[in-house]
């Protein structure tokens, strides 16, 4: 056989072997470097929407107890956290000055009463003299002159006036005595209501000065073991949802750092119209009432609050990770869906100014917000990805309601690329 023919036969054999080996090798290489996608299924279930906020635990009512009189504290009967009954003596101011004032007022009243008795005696004597003068003039005309009768008459009137003055001074002395006795009673600082002492601002021996301003000595919280309030600050964007939740009597749940494994329940009792603005953020106070039989909720605790504002049962639920996924390479997507990721759908004419939010009308802005529920999710279609248009509904942590779209429970949606470690497994 000629050498040339031998080489041709050899090359043909080598080429055949190479072709036989290259096909599987290329397929293996392509399969090894093919993009693999993480997926998650659409599930059937319930969705509940929440509005989250933070708040502070406060007593339903806190009563400030002060002192009306001044002086040193000589007795202190309660401490922090003590439970008191209405009328219990919480503290006592040194009463010696007020006892002396009361004794002086009592003496003054006794003096005024004695003065009234003296005047009444003199008045009675003057009346008797006047009556005798009238009788003498009746028996014998001219026995007493006109001037003498005038003297008797005006003596009676003068003493009658003095009696009225004495009676008025007695009333004045009685008022002074009542004032002194009231101040003496104020030396005993008593609890105005049943409750728990949540703050004490005095110590034994401390001197009170109540001339210009009533000092605050104690704060008593009544019914702290029954109910407490949680004051939440809700953003103005969410207050409409909270108003709807209140109208529907939806529950409120919250936790506190002191008991992180416990979930407390409450109800909305008030949405206050007085707003507060902090760094251009407008919030509204929302008052939540909850039971506190074990006294686990203490005033001042910070609460992490969740308002249940809407719910729906037995609907298909999309994983939120599928809504956040977006392909980063147009070559991974079907040709008819590539317009979604190449920027075509977001290109706008330079003459179209209606897309500027600042120039939109209120109706146009509302329409745009409604259109935000029109989304796309991605499914695997052979070796490429396919976009499926959907309309979303209620959303919660982890899932969003599928209102419409060519999908159903059990379908798998792309949520991201698998990592190299996942590909090697």
Secondary structure, DSSP 8 states (H G I E B T S, - for coil): --HHHHHHHHHHHHHHHHHHHHHHHHHHHHHHTS--EEEEE-EEEEEEEEEEEEEEEEES-EEEEE-SS-EEEEEE---TT-EE-TT-EEEEE--HHHHHHHHHHHHHHHHHHHHHHHHHHHHHHHHHHHHHHHHHHHHSTTSS-HHHHHHHHHHHHHHHHHHHHHHHHHHHHHHHHHHHHHHHHHTEEE-SSSEEEEEE---TT-EE--SSS--EEEEEETTTTTEEEEEEEEETTTHHHHHHHHHTT--EEEEETTEEEEEEEEEEEEEEEEEEEETTEEEEEEEEEEE-TT--S-TT-EEEEEEEEEEEEEEEEEEHHHHH---S-GGGB-GGGGGGTSSGGG---TT--TTSGGG--HHHHHHHHHHTTEEEEEEEETTEEEEEEEEEEEE-SSEEEEEEES--TT-EEEEEE--HHHHH-
